Amino acid sequence: MEEDTMATTAIYISELGKNLKKITDDVVNYDDYVIITKPKNRNVVLMSEKEFNSWKETLYLLETEANRAALDESIPQAEAEHEN
């Protein structure tokens, strides 16, 4: 995790505590996530609050058929406006 952009990575939970500050700093700085592997495949994903809120907003917007239809209609309109 020493690069400019963090690649999605997995880390054993037993290693997490040794590097918690660096791992959490990297997650926040690069808007990425880390898969924390646990026994019996009970894994956890660590992501920044900003990224989590983005996911929640996306899920909310896609929650209803009406919202999905409105988004499907507005995307080409926004792309056309951006081209002009």
ZAMARGU-4260 file (C-alpha; in steps of 0.2 Angstrom, whole numbers, plus 5000, padded with zeros to 4 digits):
<rodrens>
0) 5000/5000/5000 | 5015/5012/4997 | 5009/5017/4980 | 5000/5033/4975 | 4984/5024/4972
5) 4979/5010/4983 | 4974/4994/4974 | 4960/4984/4982 | 4968/4972/4995 | 4964/4959/5007
10) 4972/4957/5024 | 4970/4945/5038 | 4961/4951/5053 | 4977/4946/5064 | 4987/4958/5053
15) 4975/4973/5054 | 4980/4979/5071 | 4998/4980/5067 | 4994/4992/5052 | 4977/5000/5057
20) 4983/5018/5056 | 4991/5016/5039 | 4977/5005/5032 | 4963/5017/5037 | 4973/5032/5031
25) 4975/5024/5014 | 4957/5019/5013 | 4952/5037/5016 | 4966/5045/5005 | 4962/5034/4990
30) 4943/5031/4992 | 4946/5012/4991 | 4942/4998/5002 | 4951/4983/5010 | 4944/4966/5013
35) 4947/4960/5030 | 4948/4941/5030 | 4941/4931/5045 | 4940/4913/5049 | 4925/4903/5041
40) 4924/4916/5027 | 4916/4929/5038 | 4925/4943/5029 | 4922/4962/5032 | 4925/4977/5020
45) 4933/4992/5027 | 4929/5008/5017 | 4929/5027/5020 | 4913/5035/5026 | 4913/5046/5010
50) 4913/5030/4999 | 4900/5022/5011 | 4888/5037/5009 | 4891/5036/4990 | 4885/5018/4990
55) 4870/5022/5001 | 4865/5036/4990 | 4867/5025/4974 | 4856/5011/4982 | 4843/5024/4987
60) 4842/5031/4969 | 4840/5014/4962 | 4828/5008/4975 | 4812/5011/4965 | 4807/5008/4947
65) 4802/5026/4945 | 4819/5033/4951 | 4828/5020/4939 | 4818/5026/4924 | 4821/5044/4928
70) 4840/5041/4929 | 4840/5031/4913 | 4831/5045/4904 | 4842/5059/4912 | 4859/5051/4908
75) 4858/5053/4889 | 4852/5071/4892 | 4867/5075/4904 | 4879/5067/4891 | 4872/5077/4877
80) 4873/5094/4887 | 4891/5090/4892 | 4896/5087/4874 | 4890/5105/4869
</rodrens>
